[in-house]
Amino acid sequence: MMRLYGTPPTRALRAIWLLNELDLPHEIVPIDLGAGEQRTPQFLALNPAAKLPVLVDGDTVISESAAIQLYLADKYGDRFVGGRLIPDTPEDRGRMYHWLFFLMTEIEAPLWRIALHNFIYAPEEQSPAEVVLARRDAARMIAVLEQHMQGRDHLVGEGLTVADFNAAFTLDWAREEALLDDAPALRAWLAAMYARPKAPVTIAEGFAALQASATPSEPAEARN
Ligand SMILES: N[C@@H](CCC(=O)N[C@@H](CS)C(=O)NCC(=O)O)C(=O)O
């Protein structure tokens, strides 16, 4: 059975969403970031970058949440009901890659800077000015995606692709930062994605469950 290291509300949600949609039997292995479990020799052997999520499928070990999504769609996409997770044509695959890289580098990167400077870096390393810049950068790129989604149901072509399942998690994160307030098309699209029967928990739901089960001394760092 496949093993996924990482739980909600982390980027493991990107992988969990595809595991659910493809109905793939899997075991979720929790890694306590607050306790530093990502730096044990056993975990570093899986991912020397000490980051979640990591997927283990037989002898294959894949990290990077977008790579895990592409791997699952590529290998098991024929199990998907109701669309084409990886488009048939090189042109549409190019468009899917475009949005995947856009999401990871232009939208997630500033969201991550916001988190780093708000609560992950040590207090003396945090820069409120950097948060202002990161919010501006994220908002500009979210506006580009909002424009793209006018009148569309999917990021690419006429069916769901990996880009949609990446965007849903990434935009849920943006919503947490109130960065979708000026993006009605993205808010409506996001609601439809999370209404899917196989949708995972939102970041807020995952974070609430984590807090409910955590001891009061556990740091907020475990969030992302
Ligand atoms: N680019 C990586 C980022 C992974 C990442 O930063 N994961 C966070 C949890 S969401 C983590 O493991 N942080 C632990 C650390 O940095 O020590 C991906 O998309 O998988």
The ligand as a Gaussian input file, in Angstrom:
#p B3LYP/6-31G(d) Opt

LIG

0 1
 N        8.031000      22.790000      -2.366000
 C        7.689000      21.833000      -1.340000
 C        7.504000      22.566000      -0.039000
 C        7.277000      21.587000       1.079000
 C        7.227000      22.267000       2.447000
 O        7.807000      23.327000       2.710000
 N        6.514000      21.596000       3.353000
 C        6.379000      22.072000       4.714000
 C        5.048000      21.588000       5.253000
 S        3.696000      22.156000       4.269000
 C        7.455000      21.428000       5.561000
 O        7.661000      20.240000       5.486000
 N        8.158000      22.204000       6.382000
 C        9.106000      21.658000       7.289000
 C       10.367000      22.443000       7.385000
 O       10.566000      23.343000       6.546000
 O       11.138000      22.154000       8.303000
 C        6.417000      21.064000      -1.742000
 O        5.561000      21.652000      -2.428000
 O        6.265000      19.888000      -1.395000

